[in-house]
Amino acid sequence: MPPAKKRSRTYDPVKIRTAVLAQFGNVRAAVPSLTPEQLALPTRLGDWTVRELVAHVGMALRAVVRLTDLPAPARQDGTLLDWPSAIGASAPDIAGHARALAEDHPDLDAYLAATEERFTASLAAHPGGRLLDTNAGALPLSDYLVTRTVELIVHTDDLNDAVPGLAVPYDRQALAACTRLLADALAARAPGGSTEVRVPPYAVVQCVEGPRHTRGTPPNVVETDPLTWIRLAAGRTTWRDAVRDAKVSASGERADLTAYLPLLG
């Protein structure tokens, strides 16, 4: 008999909306300070420039506007935990769209301001339970907004990595939601109870097949900080490098998560 499908945790919709706007606002505040030379810098996203990366950050909110403009699906047929593995299929289209947006919007600050305005209007016009036809199936708007914290935190980190000296802050609520969703996605991909993955202060999950831990110190423990966890889940760093650099503590014969990472795409 197959194991029961893991249920997504619940998120406070008001806090999530606030977190999405706060993290987007953090990026918006940094963009006017970027020089033409900095906007032309390469990023760790293949051949994307910083300008194209910023344009893509706007897409995180524009996706919500676009999906709320489409007819609502008749019923929900996806879950929040389906989203991380579903986004890879649209990666080529996303890259092309980001380049087109960067070319069409030379004034990035104005582009982001208009994006935020449209996004805020869209949220005001639609309840959280409104279904959206996403790449992970039909999801409620409130669930899809949780995925926006992942997009914004991951790409804020990409931006900080690409521009020396830039330090766009990470909104605490957005960072927490992003960490938790990706931790839960790991537990869904590698169901079981033999390994405990700790990402303090935001998440603890049990995963990986094997003897289930019930009390005392778990025999297999992984612990890391939120940004390292997010980089692992997004494929920005490898398990081997994170362990070598002491960014991850892993003990026990089932504590190697290489086979399950990255989680996005």
Buried (B, 14 or more C-beta within 10 A) or exposed (E): EEEEEBEBBEBEBEEBBBBBBBBBEBBBEBBEEBEEEBBEBEBBBEEBBBBBBBBBBBBBBBBBBEBBEEEBBEEBEBBBBBBBBBBBEEEEEBBEBBBEBBEEBEEBBEBBBBBBEBBBEBBEEBEBEBBBBBBBBBBBBBBBBBBBBBBBBBBBBBBBBBBEEBEBBBBBBBBBBBBBBBBBBBBBBBBBBBBBBBBEEBBEBBBBEBEEBEEEEBBBBBBBBBBBBBBBBBBBBBBEEBBEEEBBEBEBEBBBBEEBBBBBE
